[in-house]
């Protein structure tokens, strides 16, 4: 008897272990580790993942597996191990870890069918399987799952003759095209045409068309022969032709023609950076490289030539880029160099498009994946390298369960495959740079830009002085003059403001009342186009009030500046300027991101105004001016990384200027010009910033000198949230060593979200023997209350969001 150990889809501490199920005899040779199954669990039927197959169980009377959901494993052995690693390091449930690795389409409700990949394989199917496909190209899974042909079917799938198709109920079904072909042997085809009655003119024309074409799309056959659907139906009934479907991948880049590109000549610095990476690839050595190169120094070309070395070895590569810099420009670079070997995964794709890209990887049709954070789980089995571009980006940290960091997952996978990881950035995270300084990572440096211009000149403008001299505009005189200059010269400018909307808050000037969200402890942002107030946290919206809800006064004033307000001001001050705005509001529709950038690239606008999404990955030859409207936006957030994030963002935005022949300039407007992160970003001096920031981190006990864990408790009742947090903090103080520092409990910086009160405590520690076990005990203690839905405890073992 064979037994399967199954992780069931119940995310709770009590069920976070494998359960044994008997494998029915008919499936003993079919079921493999990594497949999904349906099993009885109490009174329910649940989905689960097979994590082991064995011959013995301690349980006396075992229930049997009810259904198999896959013909081939969806998770290979390495990804199953990775799931265990995530369970341990992020304190998530195993089921959550496994589901995070699959595309959303596979978690939805669907019906499955087995389809013939191509007509030419019909005769190659196993004799026992052939009868099911005698007069059709697809068979429903329900028809096959209880037959004795499953092991034969599996072989045909492995050989590439058949494939599994998911028809999703949420519209992410396969996209298919109907084809028609002769179903009679070649020698009988002319006879078949002659046997038709004289008045069947259209049927004859249709068959004559097929005589010269092996098979054609149904739509084309009807158009070219003039025949109707009725004619086709009659010919199918007579057994002369057959109709079948061929899958067409939903290619999000299908309309594009990517011009093929050739490797560029490398500079001496690039060559020196590439050599150790290529050696590591050839020697199958696991090493972590930190490629620290100034903006515009040609890091992407180093990546591409390293990928070429991987592909030459017949291996695969993953390239991660931050979601916001996964621009069409970035995709074009990789598609242009590596063509159809590239799959692209990011949040802008529909569920169906993501599923199709994932299947290309799973079927080994591609060798390279370019994508955002979740692309790190691409089901490759022969990895030769993983690249993480802009490795300092906080978007590589997942903020929902499982709370993994893509960099940690990359290093884990690369260790398994004995291959290199390349982390690239102009402003590496302090943790990575400290590891490179210690020799844990190997540091590779690019100090010069590929264009001979060098880095752009940066001016810092003190907005306090502007106010004192009577300039109440959001543009300093310097920035305004430089914008006008660029318009006169026919050059382009980029303006950066990290706030969308029209104003950041709305206040009554009589009583000081600020209009806040009804569900969160946060002020509402005014969006002028829709004349509405919006909460950027929970999505709550309400119409603009023209009188104060507190005192009835009509003296309502808009404070702060958002991108909409800047756009309006620009059109007043520079009516001749063509302005394109790029923020969450203007890019919410599919393809908008791409349209805006291609319009700007084609010179249809003079000024690109945007939020964080314009800070990275953009490379336009005519951009010679970058203006940062407020460098202080992130500086005063309650986050120990605020200065680091400000320095990184300013350096990245500055890097958009003067990347080609024309020299670039940057203007940074600020109310704190003396702050070291702004001063050093203006000087492009990462080393000095690193030294200064590390000294402060050491003094205050923050990473990389300490590890951090953040525990957040939320509940609809304030008293409950406070008391649970206090009990947790008390338990931790009793269990952890004297070296551990426990801060709190305190209210979270945003004390209420979605009608839930939030309290938190933070643990700073260096080495704690049973740390994971102690944290698991915290979750176990409140498991029952959490399962009832009111209480929520989240534990983040490497927090990037302090809010």
N, C-alpha and C positions, 0 to 999 in steps of 0.2 A: 504494500500500500504506500502511495506517495502522499506527502502532506505539504501544504503550502502555508508559509508564515505570511500573514497579510496585515498591513497597516490600514485600519479602516478610517473612513472619512468622518470621524467625530473628534473635533479639536478640543480635547480636555485631558487633564493630567491622568485621570483614571484609565483612559483608553490609549494613552500615548505609548503603546508597545505592540509588538506583533501578536496576532491571534491565529491559532492553528485551525486549518480547514482541510477536510479530506478532498483530494483531487479525484473526481470521477474517472473511472478507468478509461473512458473514451478520450479524455484530455491528458492522460499521463505523459504522452510523448509530445504534446502540443504546448502545454503551459511552460513558460520560461520566467525567470526572475526579471523584474522590470515591467511586466505586463499589468494591465488593470483588469480587475475582476469585479463581479457583483456577488456579495455574500449575505447570508441571513445574519442579522445582528439583533438579538432580542426579537422584537416584533417587526423590525424594519428590514428592508433590503438596502444595503449600502454599497457604495463603490469603495474599492481599496487597491493598494499596490502590493504586488507579490515581492517580498524582500528576501525570501529564502525558500528552497525546496528541500525536504528531508524525508527520512523514512520512519522517524519515531516522534511520538508526542506524549507528554505527561497526561494530557487530557484523555479521559477514557472514551466518552461518546462524542465523536466529532461531527459537526455539521458539514455538509458538502458545499463546494463552490457551485453557485447557480448559473453563472454565465461568465464567458471570457469576453472582454471588451476590445482586445487587440490581437492582431495576428502576429505582429512582431513587437518586441519590447519597446516601450516609449522612453524608458530610462535605462541607460546602460549601467554596468556595474560601477563605473567611476562616479556617475551622477547619484547613484544610490548611496555611495560612501559619502559623497559631498553633502547629501541630505542629513546624514548622521552628524557630520561636522557642524553644519548650521544649527542643528538641534542643540548641540552642546554649547556653541559659542554665542548664539543669539537668544538662547532660552525659549525657542519656539517649539511647537509640536512637529513631529516628523511629517504628518500629513500636510501641514502648511508649507514645509520646506519643499516637499515633492511637487506640490501643486504650483509653487512659484516658478518651477522650471519648465512648465508646459504653457503653450499659448492658450489664451482665454477661450478660444473656440473649442478646445478639448475638454473644458470644464462645463460647457453648456449642455443642454439636452439635445440629443441628436439621434439620427437613425443611421445605421451603417450599411454599406453595400460593398461587395467585392466586384471589381471591374477589370475587364480585359484591357491591358495597357495598349495593345495594338493588334489589329486583325491578324498580322503575320504570326502571332504567337498562339493562335487558336489550336493549331495542330501539335504544338509542343507541350500542351497541358498534359498532366498525368491522365492516363485512361480513365481512372475513377472520377476525375474532376470534370473531364470533357462533357459528359452528358448534361451537366448543369448549364453549360455555355453553348449547347448545340445550336440554338437559334436566337441567342441574345448575347449582348456584351456585358451585362451587369446582372448580378444576383443578390437579392437582399440577404443580409447576414443572418436574419431570423430563420431563413430557409436552410441555412448551412450549419448553424451552430450546434445542432443536436445530431448531425450525421457523423458517419465514421470516416469522412474524407478530410478532416481538419489537418492532420499531419501532412497529407499530400498537398493540400491547399497551401500550407505554410511554405513548403519547398518551392511551389510555383511563385509565391510572393517573393521569396528570397532570390529566386532566379530572375525576377523582374518581369514575369509574364502577367501577373495579376497585381492589383493594388487595392488598398483599403481606402474607401472614400467615406467621409463623414458628411451627412446631410444635416445641417444644423437647423434647429427650429428658430434660432435667432437670426436667420437670414444670412449666416456666414457659410452657406452651403457651397459646394464646388461649383465653379463656373464651367459649363460644358458647351460644346458645339456639336450639333447633330450632323452625322455623316451618313452617306448611303454608298453601298457597294454591291456588286453581283454576289449572289449566294450560290450560283451554279458554276461548275468548273469551266475553265476557259474555252475548252473545245465545244461546249454546248451553248455558248452565249449567242452566237449568230442564229442558231436554230430557234432559240427562245424568242428572238426578235421576230423571226419569220412566222412563228406560230401565232402571233397576235392577230386579232381581226383587223380588217382593212381600215375600219373607222377609228382604231386606237392610235391616231396620228401622234398625239402628244406623248403617249407611253413609249412609242417607237423612238421618238426624238430623244427622250430621256435616256433610253438604253444605249442609243448610238453614241450619246455624249459620254456615257460610262465606259464604252468599249475602248476609248482612247485615253481614258484616265482611270487608274486603278480604283480610286475612291475620291469622292468630292464632298464638300460641305453641302448639306441639304439646301440651304438658302441659295447657294450658287447654282445648284442643279435646277432649281425651280426658275431662277432668273434666266439662265441660259437656254433652257429647253422650252420655256413657256408652259410647262406642265403644272398641274395643280396638286394640292395635298392628296386629293382623292385618287389621282393617277398613281401616286407613290404608294398609297394604302393598298390599291388593287394589285400592284406588282409585288408587294410584300406578301399579300394573301396567296398569290400564285406561286410564291416560293422562288421568284426569279431574282429579287434583290432583298437585301436586309438593311435595317437602319440601326445605327449604334452611336453612342456618344463618345466624344474625345474630350478629355479635360483641357481647358485653356487656363493656365495660371493667371490669376489676377496680378498683373505686373504693375505696381504703382508707377513705374518709370517706363511703361510700355510705349508711350507716345514720344519718348525722347530718343534722339540719336546721339549716343555718346561718342564723340570723336576720339579715335584711338590716340594715345600719347606714348611717347618713348621716354625711357629713363634719362634724366638730365645729367650733365657733367657735374660731379660733386666737387665742392671746394675742399681744400686740404683738411679743414676742421670737420666737415661732414664725413670725409673718408675715414678720419681717425675715430669718429664716433661709431661708424658703421662696422668697422673691422671686428671689435670684440663681440658685437652682437652676432655677426655672421659666424664667427668661430664657435660661439656657444651653440648656435643652431646646428652646425656641422658635427660638433662633438657630442650632441645630445646632452648638454649640461644644463642643469637648472641654475639660473642666475637671475638676480633682479638688477636691472640697469635703470638709473635715473638720468634721463636725457634732459639736461638743464640748458635750454637755449633761448636767447632773447627772441622777442616777437619778430617774425619775418626772417628767422635764421635758417629756414629750410628743414624743420623737423619732419614735416610730412614726406619729403623726398627720401629722408633716411628711413622712415617707416616703410615706404614702398619698395625700396631696394632690399630691405631686410625681408619683406614678405616674399619678394621674388626668390630669394635664397630658400625660403621655407617651401614654396610651391615646387621648386626644382627638385626638392627631396621627396616630393609626393606627399607632403604633409599639409596640415590645415592651419589657418590663423584666425584669430579674433581681434578686431580693432574696436575699442570702445571710445566713443566721443561723448561729451556732455549733450544731453537732449537738445539744448538751445543752439549748439553749434553743429548739429546734424543737418546742416543746410544743404540745399541742392548742390551748392558749390563743392561741398565736401564729398557728397555722393558721386558727383561728376568726376572728381579726381580719381577715385578708386575704380569706378565703372570704366572710365577712359583707359586706365592702365590694365585692368584685369578682366574687363568685359563680363561675359556671362558666368564667370566663376564666383561672382559676388552676390551675396544675399544681404538685404538691408532690413534691419529691424528697428522701428522706433514708434513712438506713441501717435504719430500723425497718420499711421496706416489704419485701415479698417480692420475689424476682427478677422475677416476673411483673408485680407492681404497678408496679415501677420502669420496666419495659419499656413498660407501657401509658401511664404518665405521659410517658415520653420520646416515644412515638409521637404523643401529643396535640400535643406541641410541634412535632415533625417535620412533622405534617400541617397545622400552622398553625391548630389548633382552639383554642389558648389564646394569651393575650397576655402572661401574667405567670407567672414561675416563682419559687416560694419554696422554698429548699432549702439543704442544707448544702454543704460545699466543692465537690463535683464538679458541682453545678448550674451552676457558672460556665461549663461547656461546653455549656449548652443550645443546640440547633441553631437559634437565631433568626437571621433574615437582615436584620432591620430594627430593630436595638436602639436604644432611645431613652434608656436610663439603666440603670446598675448601682448597686445599694445594697449595702454591706457593713455589717451591724449588728454591734456589739461588735467593731470592727475589730482590737482589740488581742489577740483570742483566738488562742492558739497552735494551735488545731485547724484554722485556715485553712492551715496548712503541712502538706503531705503528707509522711509519713515513709517512704513507699516510692517506688520509681521510677515515674514521674518526680517528683522532689522539688520540686514547684512551690509557690509561695505564691499563694493565690487572689487576693490584692490585686494582685500583679504581672500576673496573667492578665487581671483586670478592667480594669486601666489599658491594657493592650495592646489588648484588644477594643474598649474605649471610644474609643481613638485611631483605630482602624480605622473605627468607625461615626460618628465625630465627635459624641460624646454625653458627658454628664457622668457621673462616678463620685462617689457620696456615701459617705464613710466615717463611721460614727457610733459614738460611745463616750462613756461618762462618765469613762473612764480611758484615753485614747488611748495607743497604744504610743509610746515615746520617739521612735522613728524618724519616725512620722507627725507628731507634735506639733512636732518640730524642723523638718520640711519646711514645716509650716504657718507657723511663726515666720519661716522664711526667705522665705516667699511662693511656694514651689513649689506648695503646696496653698492653697486659700482657706479661712480659718478662719471658721466660723459658730458662735456661742456661745449656749447656753441656760443661764442661771444660776439660774432659779427653777423650783420644782416646780409642776405644774399645780394640785395641792391647795394651799391657802394655808398648810398646816402648816409648810412648810419641811422641811429635812432632819432625820432623827431624831437625838435626843441619844445620844451614845456614851459608855459608861463602860469604862475599861481596868482589868482586875483582875489584880493581880500574884499569880500562883499560888504563888510562893515564900513570900509572906507567909501565904497560906492554909495551906500546909504547916507553917510555923513555929507557927501558932496551933492546930495539931492537926487541921485539916480534911484528911482523906486522900481525900475524895470527888472525883470528876471534875467536880463542880459547885461553884463558889464559892458562898458564902452569899448574895451579892448576886443571882446568877443564879437560885439556887433560890427565893429570896423572890419575885423578879419572875415566875417561872414559876407559883408558887402564886397570886400576885395575878391573873394572866391567867385562870387556871382559875376563880377566884371570880367574875370579871367576865364570863365567857363569851366571852372573846376568844381569839385563836389565836397560837401561837408557832412559830417556825422555829428548829431547832437544826442547826448546821453543823459537821461534822467531816470532814476530807478523807481519811478512811481507812475502807475497808470491812473486814468480817471482825470477829472478836472480840478478838484481840490481835495486835500487830504482830510479835512474835517469841516463841519458846518457849525457855526456858533452864534448864539444870540448876543448882540453887543450890549443889551440892556442888563440881562441877568447872568450872562456868562455860561448859560446852558449849552452843552455840546450834544448834538443829536447822536445817540448811540444805537447799536444793534440791540434788538429786543431779546436776542438769544445768546449774545457774546458780550464780553466786557471790552468792547472795542468801538471806536467811533466809525460812523458810516462815511463812505467816500462818495462825493458828488460826481455823477457822470452826466455831462451837459447834453450830449446828443439825445439820450432817452429821457432827460429831465428826471432822473431817478437817483436815489441814494442807495448804495450797495455795500454789503458787508463782504470784504474780500476773504473772509474765513469760512463762513457757513453758506454764503450765497443769498442770504436774506435781502430782499429789495423792498423799497417803499417809495411812493411818489414824493417829490420835494415839497416840504412844508413852507408856505410863504409867511407863516407867523410862528412864533416860538411856542412849542407845546407846553412849556413851563409857565411863562408869564404873559403870553399872548402878544408880545411886542412884534412889530413887523421889521425890526432892524436885524435881519438875518444876514450874516456875513460869511463868505467862503474864505477859508484860510489854507495856506500851503499851496503847492503847485503840482499838478499832474500833467501827463503828456498831452491831454486834450487842451488844457489851458495854454501850454507852450505853443501848440499848433495854432491856436487862435491868435495869440500875440504875434507870432511870426508873420502870419498873413496880413496883420495890420501894419507891422513895421517894415516888412519887405514884400510888398504886394506882388512884385515881379517874380519872387522865388517860388519854385514848384517844390512843395513839401510832401513827403510820404511819411506817415506815422506807422510805427510797428510796435505793437504791444499785445497783450492777451486779447483785448477787445477787437483789434483789427485783424488778428490772425486766427480767430476761433473757427472760421470756416475752412474746410479742407482745401489745401492747395494755395491758401492766401499767403502764407509764409513765402512760398516759392515765387508767387506772382509779384509780390512787393520787391523781393530782391532782384528778380530778373528785370523789372522795370527800372530800378535804380541802376543796375549794371549796364542797362542799355542807354543810360543817360537821359531817361525821361523825367528825372527829378534832380533838383540841385541839392536838396537837404534831406537826409534820412534821420528822422527823429525817433528814438525808441528807448525801450527799457533794456534790461539785462540781455535780452535775446540778440541785441546787435553788438554785444561786447566781444564776441568770440567768433573765430572761424571765417570772418568776412575778409575778402581780399579784392578791393576794387582799385584799379590803377589811377583813377582820377580823384580819389579822396586824398586831399592834402590838409584838411583841417578837421580836428576832433574837438568838440566842446563838451566839457562835463559841467552840467548846470548846477549841481549841488553835490559836492564830494562828501558831505556830512551825513547823508541819508542813513548809511549803515553804521557810521562811526559810533553812534550813541545807543546802539541796541544793547540790551542786557545779555551779552554773549562774550565769553573770553576770547573768541576768535574775531570779534568785530574789527579790530585794527588790521588783522591779517587779511580778512575779506576785503576791506577797503583798499589796502595796498594792492592786492591781486587784481581787483576790478579796475582800479585806475590804470595799472600797468597794461592790462589786457585791452582796455578801451583805447589807450594811447597808441597801442600797437596797430590800430587800424589805419593810422595816417602814414603817408609817404612810404608805401611798401614797394613802389616801383621806381620809375625814373624821377618823378616829381618829388621834391623834398616836402616833408610833412611838418605840421605844427600842431601843438595841443594847448588848449586853454582850460585850466581847472579853476572853477569858481568855488569858493569855500568861505565859511564863517570861522574856521579854525585853521588858518594857513600855517600856524606854527606847529601843528601836530606832526609828529615824526613820520607817521604812515603816509601823509600827503607830501611832505617835503621829500622823503626818500623815493616815493613813486615818481615824483617830478624829475628826480636825478637818475632814475632807472637803476637805483643802487640796491639790489636785492641782498647782497652780502651784509651791508650795514644794517638793513632792516632786520635780517635774520639775527644778527648779534644782539640788537636792541630788544627785539621781541623775546628772544630766548632768555635774556636776563630777567625780564619781567615775569615770564612764565615760571622760571625757577623760583623767583621770590614769592609768587602767589600760589605755587604748588599746582600748576596745570600741566596737561600733556605738552611735550613728551616726557616730562619729569615724573608725572603721576598718571595712573590710569583713572578713568572716570566712569561712573555708572549713575544714570539718572532714573529715579523711580517716581512716576507720576500717578497719582490716585485721582480719579474723577467720579462724581456722584451727583445726582440731582439735588441732594440736600447738603448744604455747606457743613453742618455739624458732623455728618457721617464722613465726608471727605477728610476733614481735619482729624477726627479721632482715629481713623484707619492709618493715616500717614504717621501720626504720633506713635501708634503701636508698632508700626514697621520700623521707625527710627529707633525706638527703644530696643526692639529685638536685635537690630543690627549692632547697636552699641554693645549689647551683651555678648554677641557672638564673634565679632571681629576683633582683631588685635588692637593694641593701643596705638599702633602706627597709623591705622586707618582714620581718616577724618570724615565725620558725617555732618553735613551742613543741612539745617532744616529741622523740622518741616516748615516750609514757607508757602505762601500762595504763588502759583505759577505767574510769570510775567503777564500772560493773558489769563486772568483768574477765572473767567467763565467762557466756555465755548459750547455752542449747540445746547444751551440750557443746562450745562453740567458744570459744577464747581470743580476747580482743579488745584490740587496741592502737590508739592513735590519735596523730595529730599535727595541730596547728591552725596555720593560716596567717592572720596579720593583715596587711592591706595596704591601701594607698590607691589607687594607680594602678599597674598592671602591664601593660606593652604586650602580651605574648603569653600572658596568664594562661590563657585557655581552651585554647590549643594545648598549653601545658606540662602541664596536667592531663590532656588527651587522651593525651599521650605516656605518662603514668604508666599509664593504663588499657591502652593498646596493648602496653606492655612486658610486662604480666602477663596479657594476654588469653588465651593458650593455657592457662596454669595455672588461670585462673578458669573456663574452659569445661569443665575436667575435674571441677569441682564442689567441690573441697576448699578452695581459696582464695577469699575474698570480699573485694573492696575497694569500699567505698562512699564517694563524694565528695559532700558536702553543701555547696553554695555559699552557703547562707544558713541555717545550722543553728539550730533552735529546741530540739532535744533534745540535751543534752550528755551524757546517760547512755550 
